[in-house]
């Protein structure tokens, strides 16, 4: 993930990467606040996984169709990135509540490495999506 983030960061201008970093920090802060709320997001995990899987299938079909036809529909790519980012944010809230514990799904104390890995990959994925979104808006 770090190499991918470095390659993407080198591809875009410094301002875009800085804006994406600030946006990622703000979104993570909001996710932490929501994870500390009394609402149990982990009880909705099955629904979020099904929605994410269905969205991934639809996105893959759209992207493969774009590759086959050779046309790039920028608004459609932006919509796919926005929906993917929203799903990623909801999953991050669920993962944070799993790490914090006390909900219907939680990680045990021995799963600290898994929790760290989940948080790292979620934050990096969110950062990469935001860099792409801001990069598309810049073009």
N, CA, C and O atoms as a GROMACS GRO file, in nm:
protein
  556
    1UNK      N    1   0.084  -0.120   0.000
    1UNK     CA    2   0.000   0.000   0.000
    1UNK      C    3   0.088   0.126   0.000
    1UNK      O    4   0.054   0.225  -0.064
    2UNK      N    5   0.199   0.121   0.071
    2UNK     CA    6   0.285   0.239   0.078
    2UNK      C    7   0.348   0.270  -0.058
    2UNK      O    8   0.359   0.386  -0.096
    3UNK      N    9   0.388   0.166  -0.129
    3UNK     CA   10   0.446   0.187  -0.262
    3UNK      C   11   0.342   0.241  -0.357
    3UNK      O   12   0.370   0.331  -0.437
    4UNK      N   13   0.220   0.188  -0.350
    4UNK     CA   14   0.112   0.237  -0.434
    4UNK      C   15   0.079   0.382  -0.402
    4UNK      O   16   0.058   0.463  -0.492
    5UNK      N   17   0.074   0.416  -0.273
    5UNK     CA   18   0.048   0.555  -0.233
    5UNK      C   19   0.160   0.647  -0.281
    5UNK      O   20   0.134   0.760  -0.322
    6UNK      N   21   0.284   0.600  -0.275
    6UNK     CA   22   0.397   0.681  -0.322
    6UNK      C   23   0.388   0.704  -0.472
    6UNK      O   24   0.414   0.815  -0.520
    7UNK      N   25   0.352   0.600  -0.548
    7UNK     CA   26   0.341   0.614  -0.693
    7UNK      C   27   0.228   0.710  -0.730
    7UNK      O   28   0.244   0.795  -0.818
    8UNK      N   29   0.114   0.695  -0.664
    8UNK     CA   30   0.001   0.784  -0.693
    8UNK      C   31   0.033   0.927  -0.651
    8UNK      O   32  -0.001   1.022  -0.722
    9UNK      N   33   0.098   0.943  -0.537
    9UNK     CA   34   0.135   1.076  -0.490
    9UNK      C   35   0.234   1.144  -0.584
    9UNK      O   36   0.229   1.265  -0.603
   10UNK      N   37   0.324   1.065  -0.643
   10UNK     CA   38   0.420   1.122  -0.737
   10UNK      C   39   0.354   1.160  -0.869
   10UNK      O   40   0.404   1.247  -0.941
   11UNK      N   41   0.244   1.095  -0.901
   11UNK     CA   42   0.174   1.122  -1.027
   11UNK      C   43   0.099   1.256  -1.024
   11UNK      O   44   0.091   1.324  -1.126
   12UNK      N   45   0.045   1.293  -0.909
   12UNK     CA   46  -0.036   1.414  -0.898
   12UNK      C   47   0.046   1.529  -0.841
   12UNK      O   48   0.152   1.509  -0.783
   13UNK      N   49  -0.005   1.649  -0.860
   13UNK     CA   50   0.062   1.768  -0.808
   13UNK      C   51   0.063   1.767  -0.655
   13UNK      O   52  -0.019   1.699  -0.592
   14UNK      N   53   0.155   1.843  -0.597
   14UNK     CA   54   0.170   1.847  -0.452
   14UNK      C   55   0.045   1.900  -0.384
   14UNK      O   56   0.007   1.851  -0.278
   15UNK      N   57  -0.020   2.000  -0.443
   15UNK     CA   58  -0.140   2.058  -0.383
   15UNK      C   59  -0.252   1.955  -0.373
   15UNK      O   60  -0.325   1.951  -0.274
   16UNK      N   61  -0.266   1.872  -0.475
   16UNK     CA   62  -0.370   1.770  -0.476
   16UNK      C   63  -0.346   1.669  -0.365
   16UNK      O   64  -0.439   1.630  -0.294
   17UNK      N   65  -0.221   1.627  -0.350
   17UNK     CA   66  -0.186   1.530  -0.244
   17UNK      C   67  -0.209   1.593  -0.107
   17UNK      O   68  -0.257   1.526  -0.015
   18UNK      N   69  -0.175   1.721  -0.092
   18UNK     CA   70  -0.197   1.789   0.036
   18UNK      C   71  -0.346   1.800   0.067
   18UNK      O   72  -0.387   1.775   0.181
   19UNK      N   73  -0.428   1.837  -0.031
   19UNK     CA   74  -0.572   1.845  -0.011
   19UNK      C   75  -0.629   1.708   0.026
   19UNK      O   76  -0.715   1.698   0.114
   20UNK      N   77  -0.582   1.604  -0.040
   20UNK     CA   78  -0.630   1.468  -0.010
   20UNK      C   79  -0.588   1.426   0.131
   20UNK      O   80  -0.664   1.358   0.200
   21UNK      N   81  -0.468   1.465   0.173
   21UNK     CA   82  -0.423   1.432   0.309
   21UNK      C   83  -0.509   1.501   0.414
   21UNK      O   84  -0.548   1.440   0.513
   22UNK      N   85  -0.540   1.628   0.391
   22UNK     CA   86  -0.625   1.702   0.484
   22UNK      C   87  -0.766   1.643   0.486
   22UNK      O   88  -0.825   1.627   0.593
   23UNK      N   89  -0.819   1.610   0.369
   23UNK     CA   90  -0.953   1.551   0.362
   23UNK      C   91  -0.955   1.414   0.430
   23UNK      O   92  -1.052   1.381   0.498
   24UNK      N   93  -0.850   1.335   0.413
   24UNK     CA   94  -0.843   1.204   0.478
   24UNK      C   95  -0.840   1.220   0.630
   24UNK      O   96  -0.908   1.147   0.701
   25UNK      N   97  -0.761   1.316   0.678
   25UNK     CA   98  -0.755   1.339   0.823
   25UNK      C   99  -0.890   1.382   0.878
   25UNK      O  100  -0.931   1.337   0.986
   26UNK      N  101  -0.961   1.468   0.805
   26UNK     CA  102  -1.092   1.513   0.850
   26UNK      C  103  -1.193   1.398   0.852
   26UNK      O  104  -1.271   1.386   0.946
   27UNK      N  105  -1.191   1.315   0.750
   27UNK     CA  106  -1.284   1.203   0.743
   27UNK      C  107  -1.254   1.101   0.853
   27UNK      O  108  -1.346   1.047   0.914
   28UNK      N  109  -1.126   1.075   0.879
   28UNK     CA  110  -1.089   0.982   0.985
   28UNK      C  111  -1.133   1.036   1.121
   28UNK      O  112  -1.179   0.960   1.206
   29UNK      N  113  -1.120   1.167   1.142
   29UNK     CA  114  -1.164   1.228   1.267
   29UNK      C  115  -1.315   1.210   1.286
   29UNK      O  116  -1.361   1.177   1.395
   30UNK      N  117  -1.392   1.233   1.180
   30UNK     CA  118  -1.538   1.214   1.187
   30UNK      C  119  -1.571   1.066   1.211
   30UNK      O  120  -1.663   1.036   1.288
   31UNK      N  121  -1.497   0.976   1.148
   31UNK     CA  122  -1.520   0.833   1.170
   31UNK      C  123  -1.493   0.794   1.315
   31UNK      O  124  -1.566   0.713   1.372
   32UNK      N  125  -1.389   0.852   1.375
   32UNK     CA  126  -1.359   0.823   1.515
   32UNK      C  127  -1.473   0.873   1.604
   32UNK      O  128  -1.513   0.805   1.698
   33UNK      N  129  -1.523   0.993   1.574
   33UNK     CA  130  -1.636   1.045   1.652
   33UNK      C  131  -1.759   0.955   1.639
   33UNK      O  132  -1.826   0.927   1.738
   34UNK      N  133  -1.789   0.910   1.517
   34UNK     CA  134  -1.904   0.823   1.496
   34UNK      C  135  -1.883   0.686   1.561
   34UNK      O  136  -1.979   0.625   1.610
   35UNK      N  137  -1.760   0.636   1.561
   35UNK     CA  138  -1.733   0.506   1.622
   35UNK      C  139  -1.750   0.511   1.773
   35UNK      O  140  -1.782   0.410   1.836
   36UNK      N  141  -1.730   0.628   1.832
   36UNK     CA  142  -1.747   0.642   1.977
   36UNK      C  143  -1.891   0.670   2.017
   36UNK      O  144  -1.921   0.682   2.136
   37UNK      N  145  -1.981   0.680   1.920
   37UNK     CA  146  -2.122   0.705   1.951
   37UNK      C  147  -2.187   0.578   2.007
   37UNK      O  148  -2.126   0.470   2.007
   38UNK      N  149  -2.308   0.592   2.054
   38UNK     CA  150  -2.376   0.477   2.114
   38UNK      C  151  -2.442   0.387   2.009
   38UNK      O  152  -2.482   0.275   2.042
   39UNK      N  153  -2.453   0.432   1.884
   39UNK     CA  154  -2.514   0.351   1.780
   39UNK      C  155  -2.420   0.237   1.742
   39UNK      O  156  -2.300   0.259   1.726
   40UNK      N  157  -2.473   0.118   1.729
   40UNK     CA  158  -2.393   0.000   1.695
   40UNK      C  159  -2.392  -0.021   1.544
   40UNK      O  160  -2.484  -0.080   1.488
   41UNK      N  161  -2.286   0.029   1.479
   41UNK     CA  162  -2.273   0.013   1.334
   41UNK      C  163  -2.239  -0.131   1.297
   41UNK      O  164  -2.268  -0.174   1.185
   42UNK      N  165  -2.178  -0.206   1.389
   42UNK     CA  166  -2.137  -0.343   1.356
   42UNK      C  167  -2.256  -0.436   1.333
   42UNK      O  168  -2.241  -0.540   1.269
   43UNK      N  169  -2.372  -0.400   1.384
   43UNK     CA  170  -2.490  -0.484   1.361
   43UNK      C  171  -2.536  -0.478   1.216
   43UNK      O  172  -2.612  -0.563   1.172
   44UNK      N  173  -2.490  -0.379   1.141
   44UNK     CA  174  -2.526  -0.363   1.000
   44UNK      C  175  -2.416  -0.414   0.906
   44UNK      O  176  -2.422  -0.389   0.786
   45UNK      N  177  -2.318  -0.484   0.959
   45UNK     CA  178  -2.204  -0.525   0.878
   45UNK      C  179  -2.242  -0.615   0.761
   45UNK      O  180  -2.189  -0.599   0.651
   46UNK      N  181  -2.333  -0.708   0.781
   46UNK     CA  182  -2.374  -0.798   0.673
   46UNK      C  183  -2.432  -0.719   0.557
   46UNK      O  184  -2.402  -0.748   0.441
   47UNK      N  185  -2.516  -0.620   0.587
   47UNK     CA  186  -2.576  -0.539   0.481
   47UNK      C  187  -2.470  -0.458   0.406
   47UNK      O  188  -2.476  -0.446   0.284
   48UNK      N  189  -2.375  -0.404   0.479
   48UNK     CA  190  -2.269  -0.325   0.416
   48UNK      C  191  -2.182  -0.413   0.326
   48UNK      O  192  -2.143  -0.370   0.217
   49UNK      N  193  -2.153  -0.534   0.370
   49UNK     CA  194  -2.073  -0.626   0.289
   49UNK      C  195  -2.148  -0.664   0.161
   49UNK      O  196  -2.088  -0.670   0.054
   50UNK      N  197  -2.277  -0.689   0.171
   50UNK     CA  198  -2.356  -0.723   0.052
   50UNK      C  199  -2.362  -0.604  -0.045
   50UNK      O  200  -2.348  -0.621  -0.166
   51UNK      N  201  -2.383  -0.484   0.009
   51UNK     CA  202  -2.386  -0.365  -0.075
   51UNK      C  203  -2.251  -0.342  -0.141
   51UNK      O  204  -2.244  -0.309  -0.259
   52UNK      N  205  -2.143  -0.359  -0.066
   52UNK     CA  206  -2.009  -0.340  -0.121
   52UNK      C  207  -1.978  -0.443  -0.230
   52UNK      O  208  -1.917  -0.409  -0.332
   53UNK      N  209  -2.020  -0.566  -0.209
   53UNK     CA  210  -1.998  -0.669  -0.310
   53UNK      C  211  -2.077  -0.640  -0.437
   53UNK      O  212  -2.024  -0.652  -0.548
   54UNK      N  213  -2.203  -0.602  -0.423
   54UNK     CA  214  -2.285  -0.569  -0.540
   54UNK      C  215  -2.228  -0.449  -0.613
   54UNK      O  216  -2.224  -0.446  -0.736
   55UNK      N  217  -2.184  -0.349  -0.537
   55UNK     CA  218  -2.125  -0.230  -0.600
   55UNK      C  219  -1.996  -0.267  -0.674
   55UNK      O  220  -1.970  -0.215  -0.782
   56UNK      N  221  -1.914  -0.356  -0.616
   56UNK     CA  222  -1.790  -0.396  -0.682
   56UNK      C  223  -1.817  -0.467  -0.814
   56UNK      O  224  -1.747  -0.445  -0.913
   57UNK      N  225  -1.919  -0.552  -0.816
   57UNK     CA  226  -1.954  -0.623  -0.939
   57UNK      C  227  -1.999  -0.523  -1.046
   57UNK      O  228  -1.955  -0.530  -1.161
   58UNK      N  229  -2.086  -0.431  -1.008
   58UNK     CA  230  -2.134  -0.331  -1.105
   58UNK      C  231  -2.020  -0.243  -1.153
   58UNK      O  232  -2.010  -0.213  -1.272
   59UNK      N  233  -1.932  -0.200  -1.062
   59UNK     CA  234  -1.819  -0.116  -1.100
   59UNK      C  235  -1.725  -0.189  -1.195
   59UNK      O  236  -1.676  -0.130  -1.291
   60UNK      N  237  -1.700  -0.316  -1.168
   60UNK     CA  238  -1.613  -0.394  -1.257
   60UNK      C  239  -1.674  -0.408  -1.397
   60UNK      O  240  -1.604  -0.397  -1.497
   61UNK      N  241  -1.804  -0.432  -1.403
   61UNK     CA  242  -1.869  -0.444  -1.533
   61UNK      C  243  -1.858  -0.312  -1.609
   61UNK      O  244  -1.828  -0.312  -1.728
   62UNK      N  245  -1.882  -0.201  -1.541
   62UNK     CA  246  -1.872  -0.070  -1.605
   62UNK      C  247  -1.730  -0.043  -1.652
   62UNK      O  248  -1.709   0.003  -1.765
   63UNK      N  249  -1.632  -0.071  -1.568
   63UNK     CA  250  -1.493  -0.043  -1.605
   63UNK      C  251  -1.444  -0.132  -1.718
   63UNK      O  252  -1.371  -0.087  -1.805
   64UNK      N  253  -1.485  -0.260  -1.716
   64UNK     CA  254  -1.446  -0.349  -1.826
   64UNK      C  255  -1.512  -0.305  -1.956
   64UNK      O  256  -1.451  -0.310  -2.062
   65UNK      N  257  -1.637  -0.261  -1.948
   65UNK     CA  258  -1.705  -0.210  -2.066
   65UNK      C  259  -1.634  -0.087  -2.122
   65UNK      O  260  -1.621  -0.072  -2.244
   66UNK      N  261  -1.590   0.001  -2.033
   66UNK     CA  262  -1.514   0.119  -2.078
   66UNK      C  263  -1.383   0.079  -2.144
   66UNK      O  264  -1.342   0.139  -2.244
   67UNK      N  265  -1.317  -0.022  -2.089
   67UNK     CA  266  -1.189  -0.066  -2.147
   67UNK      C  267  -1.211  -0.130  -2.283
   67UNK      O  268  -1.131  -0.108  -2.374
   68UNK      N  269  -1.316  -0.208  -2.298
   68UNK     CA  270  -1.342  -0.276  -2.425
   68UNK      C  271  -1.378  -0.175  -2.534
   68UNK      O  272  -1.328  -0.184  -2.646
   69UNK      N  273  -1.465  -0.079  -2.501
   69UNK     CA  274  -1.507   0.018  -2.600
   69UNK      C  275  -1.403   0.127  -2.623
   69UNK      O  276  -1.405   0.195  -2.726
   70UNK      N  277  -1.312   0.143  -2.529
   70UNK     CA  278  -1.207   0.243  -2.544
   70UNK      C  279  -1.252   0.384  -2.509
   70UNK      O  280  -1.177   0.480  -2.531
   71UNK      N  281  -1.371   0.399  -2.456
   71UNK     CA  282  -1.420   0.531  -2.418
   71UNK      C  283  -1.408   0.550  -2.267
   71UNK      O  284  -1.423   0.455  -2.190
   72UNK      N  285  -1.380   0.673  -2.227
   72UNK     CA  286  -1.370   0.704  -2.085
   72UNK      C  287  -1.479   0.804  -2.052
   72UNK      O  288  -1.479   0.917  -2.103
   73UNK      N  289  -1.572   0.763  -1.967
   73UNK     CA  290  -1.679   0.852  -1.923
   73UNK      C  291  -1.642   0.904  -1.784
   73UNK      O  292  -1.665   0.838  -1.683
   74UNK      N  293  -1.585   1.023  -1.783
   74UNK     CA  294  -1.533   1.080  -1.660
   74UNK      C  295  -1.640   1.097  -1.551
   74UNK      O  296  -1.612   1.065  -1.436
   75UNK      N  297  -1.760   1.145  -1.583
   75UNK     CA  298  -1.862   1.157  -1.476
   75UNK      C  299  -1.897   1.023  -1.412
   75UNK      O  300  -1.921   1.016  -1.292
   76UNK      N  301  -1.900   0.918  -1.491
   76UNK     CA  302  -1.930   0.786  -1.438
   76UNK      C  303  -1.818   0.738  -1.346
   76UNK      O  304  -1.844   0.676  -1.243
   77UNK      N  305  -1.693   0.765  -1.383
   77UNK     CA  306  -1.580   0.730  -1.296
   77UNK      C  307  -1.586   0.806  -1.164
   77UNK      O  308  -1.555   0.750  -1.059
   78UNK      N  309  -1.624   0.932  -1.169
   78UNK     CA  310  -1.635   1.012  -1.048
   78UNK      C  311  -1.745   0.958  -0.957
   78UNK      O  312  -1.727   0.952  -0.836
   79UNK      N  313  -1.858   0.918  -1.014
   79UNK     CA  314  -1.967   0.860  -0.935
   79UNK      C  315  -1.922   0.729  -0.870
   79UNK      O  316  -1.951   0.704  -0.754
   80UNK      N  317  -1.851   0.646  -0.946
   80UNK     CA  318  -1.800   0.520  -0.891
   80UNK      C  319  -1.705   0.548  -0.775
   80UNK      O  320  -1.712   0.480  -0.672
   81UNK      N  321  -1.616   0.646  -0.790
   81UNK     CA  322  -1.523   0.680  -0.682
   81UNK      C  323  -1.596   0.734  -0.559
   81UNK      O  324  -1.559   0.701  -0.446
   82UNK      N  325  -1.697   0.816  -0.579
   82UNK     CA  326  -1.771   0.873  -0.465
   82UNK      C  327  -1.845   0.764  -0.389
   82UNK      O  328  -1.840   0.759  -0.266
   83UNK      N  329  -1.915   0.677  -0.461
   83UNK     CA  330  -1.989   0.569  -0.394
   83UNK      C  331  -1.892   0.474  -0.324
   83UNK      O  332  -1.918   0.430  -0.212
   84UNK      N  333  -1.780   0.443  -0.388
   84UNK     CA  334  -1.679   0.359  -0.324
   84UNK      C  335  -1.620   0.423  -0.200
   84UNK      O  336  -1.592   0.354  -0.102
   85UNK      N  337  -1.602   0.554  -0.202
   85UNK     CA  338  -1.550   0.625  -0.086
   85UNK      C  339  -1.649   0.622   0.030
   85UNK      O  340  -1.610   0.603   0.145
   86UNK      N  341  -1.776   0.640   0.000
   86UNK     CA  342  -1.878   0.635   0.104
   86UNK      C  343  -1.885   0.496   0.168
   86UNK      O  344  -1.895   0.483   0.290
   87UNK      N  345  -1.879   0.393   0.086
   87UNK     CA  346  -1.878   0.256   0.138
   87UNK      C  347  -1.753   0.233   0.223
   87UNK      O  348  -1.760   0.169   0.328
   88UNK      N  349  -1.640   0.286   0.178
   88UNK     CA  350  -1.515   0.273   0.254
   88UNK      C  351  -1.524   0.342   0.390
   88UNK      O  352  -1.474   0.291   0.490
   89UNK      N  353  -1.588   0.458   0.394
   89UNK     CA  354  -1.603   0.532   0.520
   89UNK      C  355  -1.692   0.454   0.617
   89UNK      O  356  -1.661   0.446   0.736
   90UNK      N  357  -1.802   0.398   0.568
   90UNK     CA  358  -1.891   0.320   0.655
   90UNK      C  359  -1.817   0.197   0.707
   90UNK      O  360  -1.831   0.161   0.824
   91UNK      N  361  -1.739   0.132   0.621
   91UNK     CA  362  -1.662   0.017   0.667
   91UNK      C  363  -1.557   0.058   0.770
   91UNK      O  364  -1.530  -0.018   0.863
   92UNK      N  365  -1.498   0.176   0.754
   92UNK     CA  366  -1.400   0.222   0.852
   92UNK      C  367  -1.465   0.244   0.989
   92UNK      O  368  -1.405   0.213   1.092
   93UNK      N  369  -1.586   0.298   0.990
   93UNK     CA  370  -1.657   0.316   1.117
   93UNK      C  371  -1.684   0.180   1.182
   93UNK      O  372  -1.666   0.164   1.302
   94UNK      N  373  -1.725   0.083   1.102
   94UNK     CA  374  -1.751  -0.051   1.154
   94UNK      C  375  -1.622  -0.112   1.209
   94UNK      O  376  -1.622  -0.173   1.316
   95UNK      N  377  -1.512  -0.096   1.135
   95UNK     CA  378  -1.384  -0.151   1.181
   95UNK      C  379  -1.338  -0.084   1.310
   95UNK      O  380  -1.286  -0.151   1.399
   96UNK      N  381  -1.357   0.046   1.321
   96UNK     CA  382  -1.321   0.116   1.444
   96UNK      C  383  -1.402   0.065   1.563
   96UNK      O  384  -1.348   0.046   1.672
   97UNK      N  385  -1.531   0.043   1.542
   97UNK     CA  386  -1.613  -0.010   1.651
   97UNK      C  387  -1.574  -0.154   1.685
   97UNK      O  388  -1.582  -0.194   1.801
   98UNK      N  389  -1.531  -0.231   1.585
   98UNK     CA  390  -1.484  -0.366   1.613
   98UNK      C  391  -1.357  -0.361   1.698
   98UNK      O  392  -1.340  -0.443   1.788
   99UNK      N  393  -1.270  -0.266   1.671
   99UNK     CA  394  -1.145  -0.253   1.746
   99UNK      C  395  -1.173  -0.203   1.888
   99UNK      O  396  -1.115  -0.253   1.984
  100UNK      N  397  -1.262  -0.105   1.900
  100UNK     CA  398  -1.294  -0.050   2.032
  100UNK      C  399  -1.365  -0.152   2.121
  100UNK      O  400  -1.348  -0.150   2.243
  101UNK      N  401  -1.445  -0.239   2.061
  101UNK     CA  402  -1.513  -0.344   2.137
  101UNK      C  403  -1.643  -0.295   2.198
  101UNK      O  404  -1.680  -0.179   2.183
  102UNK      N  405  -1.711  -0.387   2.266
  102UNK     CA  406  -1.836  -0.355   2.331
  102UNK      C  407  -1.956  -0.352   2.238
  102UNK      O  408  -2.062  -0.304   2.276
  103UNK      N  409  -1.941  -0.401   2.117
  103UNK     CA  410  -2.050  -0.403   2.019
  103UNK      C  411  -2.083  -0.548   1.984
  103UNK      O  412  -2.028  -0.641   2.043
  104UNK      N  413  -2.174  -0.566   1.888
  104UNK     CA  414  -2.215  -0.703   1.853
  104UNK      C  415  -2.102  -0.782   1.787
  104UNK      O  416  -2.097  -0.904   1.800
  105UNK      N  417  -2.011  -0.714   1.715
  105UNK     CA  418  -1.893  -0.779   1.658
  105UNK      C  419  -1.772  -0.703   1.712
  105UNK      O  420  -1.767  -0.580   1.704
  106UNK      N  421  -1.676  -0.776   1.766
  106UNK     CA  422  -1.557  -0.708   1.820
  106UNK      C  423  -1.435  -0.798   1.805
  106UNK      O  424  -1.446  -0.920   1.795
  107UNK      N  425  -1.320  -0.735   1.802
  107UNK     CA  426  -1.194  -0.808   1.797
  107UNK      C  427  -1.148  -0.836   1.940
  107UNK      O  428  -1.172  -0.757   2.032
  108UNK      N  429  -1.083  -0.949   1.958
  108UNK     CA  430  -1.030  -0.980   2.092
  108UNK      C  431  -0.900  -0.903   2.114
  108UNK      O  432  -0.846  -0.841   2.023
  109UNK      N  433  -0.850  -0.909   2.235
  109UNK     CA  434  -0.726  -0.839   2.268
  109UNK      C  435  -0.607  -0.896   2.193
  109UNK      O  436  -0.508  -0.826   2.172
  110UNK      N  437  -0.616  -1.021   2.153
  110UNK     CA  438  -0.506  -1.086   2.082
  110UNK      C  439  -0.502  -1.049   1.934
  110UNK      O  440  -0.406  -1.082   1.864
  111UNK      N  441  -0.604  -0.982   1.885
  111UNK     CA  442  -0.612  -0.946   1.744
  111UNK      C  443  -0.564  -0.804   1.717
  111UNK      O  444  -0.615  -0.738   1.626
  112UNK      N  445  -0.467  -0.757   1.793
  112UNK     CA  446  -0.420  -0.619   1.775
  112UNK      C  447  -0.353  -0.598   1.640
  112UNK      O  448  -0.364  -0.490   1.582
  113UNK      N  449  -0.283  -0.701   1.588
  113UNK     CA  450  -0.218  -0.688   1.458
  113UNK      C  451  -0.323  -0.678   1.346
  113UNK      O  452  -0.308  -0.600   1.252
  114UNK      N  453  -0.428  -0.758   1.357
  114UNK     CA  454  -0.536  -0.751   1.259
  114UNK      C  455  -0.604  -0.615   1.262
  114UNK      O  456  -0.634  -0.559   1.156
  115UNK      N  457  -0.628  -0.561   1.381
  115UNK     CA  458  -0.688  -0.429   1.393
  115UNK      C  459  -0.602  -0.320   1.332
  115UNK      O  460  -0.653  -0.231   1.264
  116UNK      N  461  -0.472  -0.326   1.357
  116UNK     CA  462  -0.380  -0.228   1.299
  116UNK      C  463  -0.377  -0.239   1.147
  116UNK      O  464  -0.376  -0.138   1.077
  117UNK      N  465  -0.376  -0.362   1.096
  117UNK     CA  466  -0.377  -0.383   0.951
  117UNK      C  467  -0.505  -0.330   0.888
  117UNK      O  468  -0.502  -0.267   0.782
  118UNK      N  469  -0.619  -0.356   0.953
  118UNK     CA  470  -0.748  -0.309   0.900
  118UNK      C  471  -0.750  -0.157   0.894
  118UNK      O  472  -0.795  -0.100   0.794
  119UNK      N  473  -0.704  -0.091   0.999
  119UNK     CA  474  -0.704   0.055   1.001
  119UNK      C  475  -0.609   0.113   0.897
  119UNK      O  476  -0.643   0.209   0.828
  120UNK      N  477  -0.490   0.055   0.885
  120UNK     CA  478  -0.392   0.105   0.789
  120UNK      C  479  -0.444   0.094   0.646
  120UNK      O  480  -0.437   0.190   0.569
  121UNK      N  481  -0.497  -0.024   0.610
  121UNK     CA  482  -0.545  -0.041   0.473
  121UNK      C  483  -0.668   0.045   0.445
  121UNK      O  484  -0.684   0.095   0.333
  122UNK      N  485  -0.755   0.064   0.544
  122UNK     CA  486  -0.872   0.149   0.523
  122UNK      C  487  -0.834   0.295   0.502
  122UNK      O  488  -0.887   0.361   0.413
  123UNK      N  489  -0.741   0.344   0.583
  123UNK     CA  490  -0.700   0.484   0.571
  123UNK      C  491  -0.624   0.506   0.440
  123UNK      O  492  -0.645   0.608   0.374
  124UNK      N  493  -0.538   0.412   0.402
  124UNK     CA  494  -0.465   0.428   0.276
  124UNK      C  495  -0.559   0.419   0.156
  124UNK      O  496  -0.544   0.495   0.060
  125UNK      N  497  -0.655   0.330   0.161
  125UNK     CA  498  -0.752   0.318   0.052
  125UNK      C  499  -0.835   0.445   0.041
  125UNK      O  500  -0.863   0.492  -0.070
  126UNK      N  501  -0.876   0.500   0.154
  126UNK     CA  502  -0.950   0.626   0.154
  126UNK      C  503  -0.865   0.738   0.096
  126UNK      O  504  -0.915   0.818   0.015
  127UNK      N  505  -0.739   0.745   0.134
  127UNK     CA  506  -0.649   0.847   0.081
  127UNK      C  507  -0.635   0.834  -0.070
  127UNK      O  508  -0.640   0.935  -0.141
  128UNK      N  509  -0.616   0.713  -0.120
  128UNK     CA  510  -0.599   0.693  -0.264
  128UNK      C  511  -0.726   0.732  -0.341
  128UNK      O  512  -0.717   0.791  -0.449
  129UNK      N  513  -0.842   0.698  -0.287
  129UNK     CA  514  -0.967   0.736  -0.353
  129UNK      C  515  -0.984   0.888  -0.355
  129UNK      O  516  -1.027   0.945  -0.456
  130UNK      N  517  -0.949   0.954  -0.244
  130UNK     CA  518  -0.961   1.100  -0.239
  130UNK      C  519  -0.862   1.169  -0.333
  130UNK      O  520  -0.894   1.271  -0.393
  131UNK      N  521  -0.742   1.114  -0.345
  131UNK     CA  522  -0.645   1.171  -0.440
  131UNK      C  523  -0.700   1.160  -0.582
  131UNK      O  524  -0.689   1.254  -0.659
  132UNK      N  525  -0.757   1.046  -0.616
  132UNK     CA  526  -0.813   1.029  -0.749
  132UNK      C  527  -0.930   1.123  -0.773
  132UNK      O  528  -0.942   1.183  -0.880
  133UNK      N  529  -1.018   1.137  -0.673
  133UNK     CA  530  -1.133   1.227  -0.687
  133UNK      C  531  -1.087   1.371  -0.707
  133UNK      O  532  -1.136   1.440  -0.797
  134UNK      N  533  -0.995   1.417  -0.625
  134UNK     CA  534  -0.947   1.555  -0.637
  134UNK      C  535  -0.869   1.572  -0.768
  134UNK      O  536  -0.876   1.678  -0.830
  135UNK      N  537  -0.796   1.468  -0.809
  135UNK     CA  538  -0.726   1.473  -0.936
  135UNK      C  539  -0.821   1.484  -1.054
  135UNK      O  540  -0.794   1.559  -1.148
  136UNK      N  541  -0.932   1.410  -1.050
  136UNK     CA  542  -1.032   1.421  -1.157
  136UNK      C  543  -1.095   1.560  -1.158
  136UNK      O  544  -1.121   1.617  -1.264
  137UNK      N  545  -1.120   1.614  -1.041
  137UNK     CA  546  -1.180   1.748  -1.032
  137UNK      C  547  -1.083   1.854  -1.083
  137UNK      O  548  -1.125   1.957  -1.135
  138UNK      N  549  -0.954   1.829  -1.070
  138UNK     CA  550  -0.852   1.925  -1.112
  138UNK      C  551  -0.837   1.929  -1.265
  138UNK      O  552  -0.804   2.033  -1.322
  139UNK      N  553  -0.862   1.815  -1.330
  139UNK     CA  554  -0.844   1.809  -1.478
  139UNK      C  555  -0.943   1.890  -1.554
  139UNK      O  556  -0.938   1.893  -1.677
   0.00000   0.00000   0.00000
